[in-house]
């Protein structure tokens, strides 16, 4: 069946000529280079991509086969291949995960279904270097941190499924760990790029010994883009997608003690609006300041103490509805945790206490013709926590058992909640492992859901929501091939979503925050990686089939792709690398509106070429190689969905000295 876009009056691509110019620039740069590669300073070996180790599931570095849950890790050399610019771009190819353009040009994401306007931002614990970032206003920090450049990070890890037993109420659907760049040896690195989105980026990173056992790590980044948006027939115009981001991450490490600072200030303009196809929204600014200390202290007798303290201050100023609506909020959080670990033989016992104070010192909402209000000012809550976990091995270490339990007390509602977890891993042989995971996650209502604001009426009688998840995972691995098969199902009770009610209609608002009964999601995920040594080639396939629905009304969450496929081919040579990555999505609706239409299937191809020398590399990335018009669902009810048009190219230079 031909695509309904086949005869759309789309103008010629703004970027095709620039793509050719970028290719020519790459060729010219290579003609003037005489250095030959002895070692790739900016790469992972293909073998390393087969042997994934993660830390997000337990705050300990573990092999993927030994992790109690579904965890994906994407490392910087991988996302460089497909030109990920902002932090969450790296998650586009992960099975069971979908990203969404949201308010003011920010990005939110859904895990294993349940895509909607507000739920796609909430229920995921976001962490930077292990420090929690979520605020109280909307129970998330995805809006601001999604504007952080990927150059600030060395890897991103994501847990798919509730992990509240370890990370608390923010980890209702999963957890995302942003691991900052670091180096154990003295180095200085420089990165610069230019692209056809009229985008420019410069990064300076350095790690050096200050003496006395103190190591300093600095990462400074500037990113700017304009004329990056698509032509949208529903709006009859092209969007600019203007974005500017400035970031600094500074750490000082002494033995096992680390002090860190993260500063970021971003502005955006002329992104899609919340509800209007021809409107715009922008963030001016989105800013963040994070200060933290963390340590691992060896107490002897197989005991390790892990203290950490932090203060996080984030602000987001949103303008939408063509300048008719202004919403500002500032989240502050100060917290600390003390974890004690006892490890002996194959037995690991953890126990800990945590405390976090969350407050909203400033908020403002103003609509055209109405006086400004401060809907969230004065909201605050304390979360007091006790947690424990026990892991042990039996049958000559072929069988592993994991038990976890977390208790959280919320001062603003006086609620007490438990989040348990149970896991079993059985190693059938050296190549095959089976995992059975059962976990329960809890999320308390956010201030924005209780008070409401903008287009949504608050829910003062809201209760917390709970998700119970069950997973069966099979992992096969040898020296050339890994295969992960995951079957999952979860039940979501008392989900907090936006829904049209009599009260919202009487108030003249679009919807109200309500507990919408029972929901469920189930599906299958496949992740396969094959390494062909003789050809220095790696092939990967990530696929998922997910269905999520409201169990009471039988209505489907149709914004999440029912089927998603990502296929990649990577070649690594002495002086040249090449990669081809494809992304495909099927069975999606354009928006939550009753008149929403079925979207054409999504197909995109990314080409990456790298030239490597002793101390530098040059990359050319071309996204949407065949200039296809794709449409993504609009979680904010924009008629027709979110258009993606044009071929985009980026030329990057990296050096180390």
C-alpha positions in Angstrom: 0.0 0.0 0.0 1.5 3.4 -0.9 2.3 5.8 1.9 -0.2 8.6 2.3 2.8 10.9 2.2 3.8 9.9 -1.3 2.2 12.9 -2.9 2.7 15.4 -0.1 3.7 18.8 -1.2 7.1 18.7 0.5 9.7 21.2 -0.6 13.2 20.0 -1.7 15.5 19.0 1.2 17.3 21.9 2.7 20.3 19.8 3.5 21.1 17.7 0.4 23.7 20.2 -0.9 25.2 20.5 2.5 25.5 16.7 2.7 27.6 16.7 -0.5 29.7 19.6 0.9 30.4 17.7 4.1 31.5 14.6 2.1 33.8 16.8 0.0 35.3 18.3 3.2 36.0 14.9 4.6 37.8 13.9 1.4 39.9 17.1 1.4 40.9 16.5 5.1 42.0 13.0 4.4 44.1 14.0 1.4 46.1 16.3 3.6 46.7 13.7 6.3 49.8 11.4 6.2 49.5 9.8 9.7 48.7 6.1 9.8 46.8 4.4 12.7 48.7 2.2 15.1 46.0 2.3 17.8 42.5 3.8 17.8 42.4 6.1 20.8 38.7 6.7 20.4 37.3 3.2 19.9 36.0 0.1 21.6 37.3 -3.1 20.1 34.5 -5.3 18.6 35.3 -7.9 21.2 34.5 -5.4 24.0 31.1 -4.9 22.6 30.3 -8.5 23.2 31.3 -8.5 26.8 29.0 -5.9 28.4 29.5 -4.9 32.1 26.9 -2.7 33.8 26.7 -0.9 37.1 23.2 0.6 37.2 21.3 -2.4 38.6 23.3 -2.6 41.9 26.0 0.1 42.0 28.5 -2.6 41.4 30.2 -3.5 38.1 28.7 -6.8 37.0 28.7 -9.0 33.9 25.4 -8.9 32.0 24.7 -12.6 32.7 24.9 -11.9 36.5 22.6 -8.9 36.6 19.2 -9.4 38.1 17.1 -7.6 35.5 17.0 -6.4 31.9 19.8 -3.8 31.4 21.3 -2.2 28.3 24.5 -0.2 28.1 25.4 2.1 25.2 28.9 3.4 25.2 30.3 6.6 23.6 32.2 4.8 20.7 28.9 3.1 19.8 26.7 6.2 19.6 29.4 8.1 17.8 28.7 5.6 14.9 25.2 6.8 14.5 25.8 10.4 15.3 23.9 10.8 18.6 24.1 14.5 19.5 22.1 14.8 22.7 22.2 12.4 25.7 19.0 10.4 25.0 19.7 10.1 21.3 21.8 7.1 22.3 18.7 5.2 23.4 17.0 5.3 20.0 18.2 1.8 19.1 17.4 0.0 22.4 14.6 -2.6 22.2 11.5 -2.0 24.3 12.3 1.8 24.5 10.9 4.7 22.5 11.8 8.4 22.7 9.4 11.3 22.2 9.8 15.0 21.4 8.2 16.8 24.3 7.7 20.3 25.7 10.1 23.0 24.6 12.2 20.6 22.5 13.0 18.3 25.4 13.0 14.5 25.0 11.1 12.0 27.2 10.9 8.2 26.8 8.6 5.3 27.4 9.7 1.8 28.5 7.7 -1.2 27.4 4.6 0.7 26.3 2.4 3.2 28.1 3.3 6.3 26.0 1.3 9.4 26.9 1.8 13.1 27.4 2.9 13.0 31.1 3.6 9.4 31.9 6.4 9.2 29.3 8.4 11.7 31.5 7.7 10.1 34.9 8.4 6.8 36.6 12.0 6.6 35.4 14.8 7.3 37.9 17.4 9.5 36.3 20.9 9.4 37.8 24.2 11.2 37.1 27.2 9.3 38.4 24.9 7.4 40.7 23.2 10.6 42.1 19.4 10.8 41.8 18.1 13.8 39.8 14.3 13.6 39.8 12.5 16.6 41.2 9.1 16.9 43.0 7.3 19.2 40.5 6.7 16.6 37.9 8.6 13.6 39.4 11.3 13.8 36.6 14.4 15.5 35.4 14.1 14.3 31.8 13.0 17.6 30.5 16.1 19.5 31.4 18.8 16.8 31.2 17.6 15.6 27.8 19.2 18.8 26.4 22.6 17.7 27.8 25.2 16.9 25.0 26.2 13.2 24.6 29.9 14.5 24.7 29.5 14.9 28.5 29.1 11.1 28.9 31.1 7.9 28.5 28.0 5.6 28.6 24.3 5.4 29.3 22.7 2.4 31.1 19.0 1.7 31.3 17.1 -0.7 33.4 13.9 -1.9 31.8 11.3 -2.6 34.5 10.8 -1.5 38.0 13.8 -1.2 40.3 12.2 0.7 43.1 13.7 -1.9 45.5 17.1 -0.1 45.0 16.4 3.4 43.6 13.1 4.1 45.2 9.8 5.7 43.9 11.4 7.3 40.9 12.3 3.9 39.4 8.7 2.9 38.9 9.2 1.9 35.2 13.0 1.7 35.2 16.2 3.7 35.8 18.6 5.6 33.5 22.2 6.1 34.6 24.3 8.8 32.9 27.9 8.0 33.5 30.2 11.0 33.0 33.4 10.8 31.0 36.5 10.1 33.0 40.1 8.8 32.4 42.5 7.0 34.8 45.5 8.5 33.0 46.6 12.0 32.0 45.0 13.0 28.8 43.6 16.0 26.9 40.9 15.6 24.3 39.3 18.0 21.8 36.2 17.5 19.7 34.6 19.7 17.2 31.8 19.1 14.7 29.7 20.9 12.1 26.5 19.8 10.6 23.8 20.5 8.0 21.4 21.5 10.8 23.5 24.6 11.1 24.8 22.9 14.2 28.2 23.4 15.8 29.8 21.7 18.8 33.1 22.0 20.6 34.2 19.9 23.6 37.4 20.0 25.7 38.1 17.1 28.1 41.1 16.7 30.3 42.2 14.4 33.1 45.4 15.1 35.0 47.2 14.3 38.2 47.3 17.3 40.6 49.8 15.5 42.9 49.2 14.1 46.3 47.0 11.4 44.8 44.4 13.8 43.6 43.1 13.5 40.0 41.1 16.2 38.3 38.7 15.6 35.4 37.2 18.4 33.4 34.6 18.3 30.6 33.5 21.5 29.0 31.0 21.5 26.1 29.2 24.0 23.9 26.5 22.9 21.4 24.3 25.1 19.1 21.9 24.3 16.3 19.3 26.2 14.2 17.3 25.5 11.0 17.2 21.9 12.2 13.5 21.3 12.2 11.3 19.5 9.7 8.8 20.8 7.1 5.4 20.0 8.5 2.5 19.9 6.0 0.0 20.1 8.9 1.6 23.5 9.9 2.4 24.6 6.4 5.9 25.7 7.4 9.3 24.5 8.5 10.4 24.6 12.2 13.8 25.9 13.2 14.5 23.7 16.2 17.0 26.2 17.7 19.0 24.8 20.6 22.0 26.1 22.6 23.5 24.1 25.4 26.5 24.9 27.7 27.8 22.3 30.1 30.6 21.8 32.6 31.4 18.7 34.6 34.3 18.8 37.1 35.4 16.1 39.4 38.2 15.6 41.9 39.1 12.1 42.9 41.3 11.1 45.9 41.6 7.4 46.3 37.9 6.3 46.6 36.6 9.8 47.4 35.0 11.8 44.6 33.6 15.4 44.6 31.7 16.4 41.5 30.0 19.4 39.9 27.6 19.4 36.9 26.4 22.8 35.5 24.2 23.1 32.4 22.2 25.9 30.8 20.2 25.4 27.7 17.8 27.4 25.6 15.5 26.3 22.8 13.1 28.0 20.4 10.6 27.1 17.6 9.9 23.5 18.5 6.5 21.9 18.1 3.8 23.2 20.5 1.9 21.2 23.0 -1.5 21.0 21.2 -1.3 23.1 18.0 0.2 21.9 14.7 1.2 25.4 13.7 2.2 26.7 17.1 5.6 26.7 18.8 7.1 26.1 22.2 10.5 27.0 23.7 12.5 26.7 26.9 14.3 29.8 28.1 16.2 28.6 30.0 16.5 25.0 31.2 19.3 25.0 33.8 20.8 22.7 36.4 23.4 22.7 39.2 24.4 19.5 40.8 27.0 19.2 43.6 27.8 15.8 45.1 30.3 13.7 47.1 30.5 9.9 47.0 32.9 7.4 48.3 33.7 3.7 48.8 35.3 3.0 52.2 36.9 -0.3 52.9 36.3 -1.0 56.6 38.0 -4.4 56.7 36.4 -7.7 57.6 34.7 -7.8 54.1 32.8 -4.6 54.9 32.4 -1.7 52.5 30.7 1.6 53.4 29.3 3.7 50.5 28.3 7.2 51.7 27.0 10.0 49.3 25.5 13.4 49.7 24.2 15.8 47.1 22.4 19.0 46.3 20.5 19.4 43.0 18.9 22.6 41.7 17.1 22.5 38.3 14.9 25.0 36.6 12.7 24.9 33.5 11.0 27.9 32.0 8.5 26.9 29.3 6.7 29.2 26.8 4.0 27.6 24.6 0.7 28.2 22.7 2.5 30.8 20.5 3.6 32.8 23.5 0.2 32.7 25.2 1.2 30.3 28.1 4.2 30.6 30.4 5.1 27.9 32.9 8.1 28.1 35.2 9.3 25.7 37.9 12.4 25.2 40.0 13.1 22.0 41.8 15.6 21.7 44.7 16.7 18.4 46.3 19.2 17.8 49.1 19.9 14.2 50.1 22.2 11.6 51.4 22.5 7.9 51.7 24.7 5.4 53.6 25.0 1.9 52.2 26.9 -0.9 53.9 28.0 -4.0 52.0 29.3 -7.3 53.4 30.7 -9.6 50.8 32.0 -13.1 51.7 32.6 -15.9 49.2 29.6 -15.6 46.9 27.3 -14.0 49.5 26.5 -10.3 49.4 24.5 -8.5 52.0 23.5 -4.8 51.5 21.7 -2.5 53.9 21.2 1.2 53.9 19.4 4.3 54.9 18.6 7.3 52.7 17.0 10.7 53.2 16.0 13.3 50.7 14.3 16.7 51.1 12.6 18.0 48.0 11.1 21.5 47.6 9.7 23.8 45.0 10.9 27.4 45.8 9.5 29.0 42.7 6.8 28.3 40.1 4.7 30.5 37.9 1.9 29.9 35.5 0.4 32.6 33.3 -2.0 32.4 30.4 -3.0 35.2 28.1 -5.6 37.4 29.7 -5.2 35.8 33.1 -3.2 36.8 36.1 0.0 34.9 37.0 -0.3 32.2 39.7 2.2 30.1 41.6 0.6 26.7 41.5 3.4 24.7 43.1 5.1 27.2 45.5 5.6 25.9 48.9 5.2 22.2 48.0 7.8 20.0 49.7 8.3 16.5 50.9 10.8 14.4 52.7 11.4 10.8 51.7 13.0 8.6 54.5 14.2 5.2 53.4 15.4 1.8 54.7 16.5 -0.9 52.3 18.2 -4.3 52.3 19.2 -6.9 49.7 20.7 -10.4 49.9 22.5 -12.2 47.1 23.9 -15.7 47.3 25.1 -18.6 45.1 24.4 -22.3 45.3 25.1 -25.5 43.4 28.8 -24.7 42.7 27.7 -21.1 41.7 25.3 -22.3 39.0 22.3 -21.0 40.9 22.1 -17.4 42.2 19.4 -15.9 44.3 18.6 -12.2 44.9 16.2 -10.7 47.4 15.5 -7.0 47.9 13.2 -4.9 49.9 12.9 -1.1 50.3 10.7 0.9 52.7 9.9 4.6 51.8 8.0 7.1 54.0 6.6 10.2 52.4 6.1 13.2 54.7 3.6 15.1 52.6 1.0 12.3 52.6 2.3 10.2 55.6 2.2 7.2 53.2 4.4 4.2 53.9 5.3 1.9 50.9 7.3 -1.3 50.3 9.0 -2.2 47.1 10.1 -5.8 47.0 12.2 -7.7 44.4 13.0 -11.4 43.8 15.4 -12.9 41.3 16.8 -16.2 40.3 19.6 -16.9 37.8 20.5 -20.4 36.8 23.6 -21.0 34.6 22.7 -24.1 32.5 26.3 -24.3 31.3 29.1 -21.9 30.4 27.1 -20.4 27.5 23.5 -20.5 28.6 21.8 -18.7 31.5 18.2 -18.3 32.6 16.8 -15.4 34.7 13.5 -15.2 36.4 12.8 -11.7 37.9 9.8 -10.4 39.8 9.7 -6.8 41.1 7.3 -4.2 42.3 7.6 -0.5 41.9 5.8 2.4 43.5 5.5 6.1 42.6 3.9 8.8 44.7 2.0 11.7 43.1 4.0 14.7 42.0 3.2 18.3 43.0 2.2 19.0 39.4 -0.3 16.2 39.4 -1.8 17.2 42.8 -2.1 20.9 42.0 -2.6 20.7 38.2 -2.0 23.7 36.0 -2.0 24.8 32.4 -4.4 22.5 30.5 -4.8 20.0 33.3 -6.9 20.0 36.4 -5.2 18.8 39.6 -6.1 15.6 41.4 -6.1 16.4 45.1 -7.3 12.9 46.0 -4.7 11.1 44.0 -3.1 8.0 45.3 0.2 6.5 44.4 0.6 4.0 41.5 2.1 0.6 41.5 3.6 -1.6 38.8 4.3 -5.3 39.3 6.6 -6.9 36.7 7.7 -10.4 35.8 10.5 -11.3 33.4 11.9 -14.5 32.0 15.3 -14.0 30.3 17.5 -16.4 28.4 21.1 -15.4 27.6 23.4 -17.3 25.3 27.0 -16.2 24.8 30.2 -17.4 23.4 33.3 -15.7 22.0 31.6 -14.6 18.8 27.9 -14.4 19.5 25.5 -13.2 22.2 21.7 -13.6 22.2 19.2 -12.3 24.8 15.6 -13.3 24.7 13.3 -11.6 27.2 9.6 -12.3 27.8 7.9 -9.8 30.2 4.5 -8.9 31.5 3.6 -6.2 34.0 0.4 -4.9 35.7 0.0 -1.2 36.4 -2.5 -0.4 39.1 -4.0 3.0 39.8 -2.0 4.7 37.0 -1.8 8.5 37.2 -2.7 9.8 33.8 -4.5 12.7 32.2 -8.1 11.9 31.3 -11.1 14.1 30.4 -13.6 14.2 33.3 -16.7 16.2 34.2 -14.6 18.3 36.5 -12.1 19.2 33.7 -14.9 20.0 31.3 -16.6 22.2 33.8 -13.3 24.0 34.4 -12.8 24.4 30.6 -9.6 22.3 30.7 -8.4 19.5 28.5 -8.2 16.8 31.1 -7.6 16.0 34.8 -5.0 14.0 36.6 -6.7 10.8 37.8 -5.9 7.3 38.9 -7.1 5.4 35.8 -7.7 1.9 37.1 -5.7 -1.1 35.8 -3.3 -1.3 32.9 -1.0 -4.0 31.6 1.8 -4.5 29.2 3.4 -7.6 27.8 5.9 -8.5 25.1 9.1 -9.9 23.8 12.6 -8.4 23.3 15.5 -9.8 21.3 19.0 -8.6 21.3 21.6 -10.4 19.2 25.3 -9.5 18.4 27.6 -11.5 16.1 31.3 -10.9 15.6 33.1 -12.2 12.5 36.7 -12.1 13.4 38.1 -12.8 10.0 36.3 -9.8 8.4 36.6 -7.5 11.4 32.8 -7.1 11.3 30.1 -7.0 13.9 26.3 -7.3 13.2 23.6 -6.5 15.8 19.8 -6.9 15.9 17.6 -5.4 18.5 13.9 -6.1 18.3 10.8 -5.8 20.4 7.1 -6.5 20.2 5.1 -4.7 22.9 1.4 -4.3 23.6 0.1 -2.1 26.4 -3.5 -1.3 27.3 -6.0 -0.2 29.9 -7.4 -3.4 31.3 -10.7 -1.7 32.3 -11.6 -0.1 28.9 -9.4 -2.4 26.7 -8.1 0.8 25.1 -4.6 0.4 23.7 -1.6 2.7 24.3 -1.1 3.2 20.5 1.6 5.8 20.5 4.3 3.2 21.5 5.4 1.1 18.5 4.0 -2.3 18.7 7.0 -3.6 16.7 10.5 -2.1 16.7 13.6 -3.3 14.8 17.1 -1.9 14.9 19.8 -3.6 12.7 23.4 -2.6 12.5 26.5 -3.6 10.6 29.9 -2.3 11.7 33.4 -2.8 10.1 36.6 -1.9 11.8 39.8 -1.6 9.8 43.3 -0.3 10.5 42.6 3.2 9.3 39.0 3.1 8.2 35.8 2.2 10.1 32.3 2.1 8.6 28.8 1.4 10.1 25.3 1.2 8.7 22.4 1.3 11.1 18.7 1.0 10.4 15.7 1.8 12.6 12.2 0.6 11.9 8.9 1.1 13.8 5.4 -0.3 13.0 1.8 0.0 14.2 1.5 3.5 15.8 -1.1 6.2 16.0 -0.4 9.9 15.3 -1.7 11.2 18.7 -4.0 10.4 21.6 -6.8 12.4 19.9 -10.0 10.5 18.9 -9.4 11.5 15.2 -5.8 10.2 15.3 -4.8 8.3 12.2 -2.5 5.3 11.6 1.0 6.4 10.9 3.0 5.1 8.0 5.8 2.7 9.1 9.0 4.4 10.2 12.2 3.6 8.3 15.6 5.4 8.7 19.1 4.5 7.7 22.3 6.0 9.2 25.7 5.8 7.6 28.9 6.4 9.6 32.5 6.6 8.2 35.6 7.1 10.3 39.2 7.7 9.4 41.7 7.0 12.2 45.2 8.2 12.8 47.7 8.2 15.6 46.2 11.1 17.6 43.0 12.1 15.8 40.0 10.7 14.0 37.5 12.2 11.5 33.9 11.1 11.4 31.2 11.6 8.8 27.6 10.7 9.9 24.7 10.9 7.6 21.2 10.4 9.1 18.1 9.5 7.1 20.4 8.5 4.2 17.6 8.3 1.6 15.8 11.5 2.6 12.6 9.7 3.8 9.8 11.6 5.4 9.0 9.9 8.7 6.3 10.8 11.2 6.5 10.2 14.9 3.5 10.1 17.3 2.7 13.3 19.2 2.3 12.6 22.9 1.0 16.1 23.3 -2.0 15.7 20.9 -0.6 17.6 17.9 -2.9 16.7 15.0 -1.0 14.7 12.3 2.0 13.8 14.5 5.6 15.0 14.5 7.3 15.2 11.1 10.9 14.3 10.5 12.2 15.3 7.1 15.5 15.8 5.3 18.9 14.1 5.2 21.3 15.4 7.9 25.1 15.1 7.9 27.7 15.9 10.5 31.4 16.1 10.2 33.4 15.6 13.4 37.0 15.9 14.4 38.5 14.3 17.6 42.1 14.6 18.8 43.9 13.4 21.9 47.3 14.7 23.1 
